[in-house]
């Protein structure tokens, strides 16, 4: 089987932690990425859940920006009573 080279950039700290983790499992990073690529192509999916944090949705960010603007301009500021919890 012919070999191919894949090159991509990652944070240096992440690379070091990945190398250490792979070493602890008895793998090289190349072997780990080959395992990942094999699983992706076999299953036709990313082999773990990937989800977006709803906190950063466009709708939520827009609401937060509006609230910040309201606070900065003295609008729609309501006060709440603090409830002490024992």
Secondary structure, 3 states (H helix, E strand, C coil): CCCCCCCCCCCHHHHHHHHHHHHHCCCCHHHHHHHHHHHHHHHCCCCCCCCCCHHHCHHHHHHHHHHHHHHHCCCCCCCCCCCCCC
